[in-house]
Amino acid sequence: MFYKQFMRNHSIFSAAWLSLTVLLCYTLSGNLLANEAKTESFTKVYKVIGDDGSVSFSDQPNAQSETLLVPPIITIPAIDPDTVRSAPQILSPRTELDSYSSLLILAPANDSAFYSASGDVDVIVDVKPALLREDKLEFYLDNKLVQTDRQLQVRLPLVDRGTHTLKVKLLSSDGNTLKESQSTFTVHKPSIRN
């Protein structure tokens, strides 16, 4: 009777108590289910210590085995090389006038001599770092401009026999000379007398 009278007078208290009890039960059951789900993702491994002290592990239980729960191994999938593209090379504008470290004439080599029946001379140049989009190369043969190009390999046609001086200039977009390289070579041609 005391309880009924107490509950009638304190109905707000009873509603709050009931809500609190339900909330507590719900929270506890959720935590239990979450912990159970977590342990289900673990792998059961059975550890057995032999008579000689050797330790072995198995996926099959044994009367003498101890159960271990091993958490899942975090793996990262391999990168598919077909989907990976190299980043485009962006050549930034020059920050200094002399941003190139080298300009070399690889062919014809300095002080070289060679036969060329047609008189064509193949020129190969090396620029480090790579030639910027707006820069260009000028090729001079015996101090005369014979070709302007962005290619590092060019052919100079109809070069006469004899010793010649090849000069290559690396020019910026505004025409400033950034680097120069020079090579002296001799062209031999077959003659009627030989």
Buried (B, 14 or more C-beta within 10 A) or exposed (E): EEEEEEEEEEEEEEEEEEEEEEEEEEEEEEEEEEEEEEEEEEEEBBBBEEEEEEEEEEEEEEEEBEEEEEEEEEEEEEEEEEEEEEEEEEEEEBEEEEBBEEBBBEBBEEEEEEEBEEEEBEBBBEBEEEBBEEBBBBBBBEEEEBBEBEEBEBEBEEBEBEEBEBBBBBBBEEEEEBBEBEBBBEBEBEEEEE
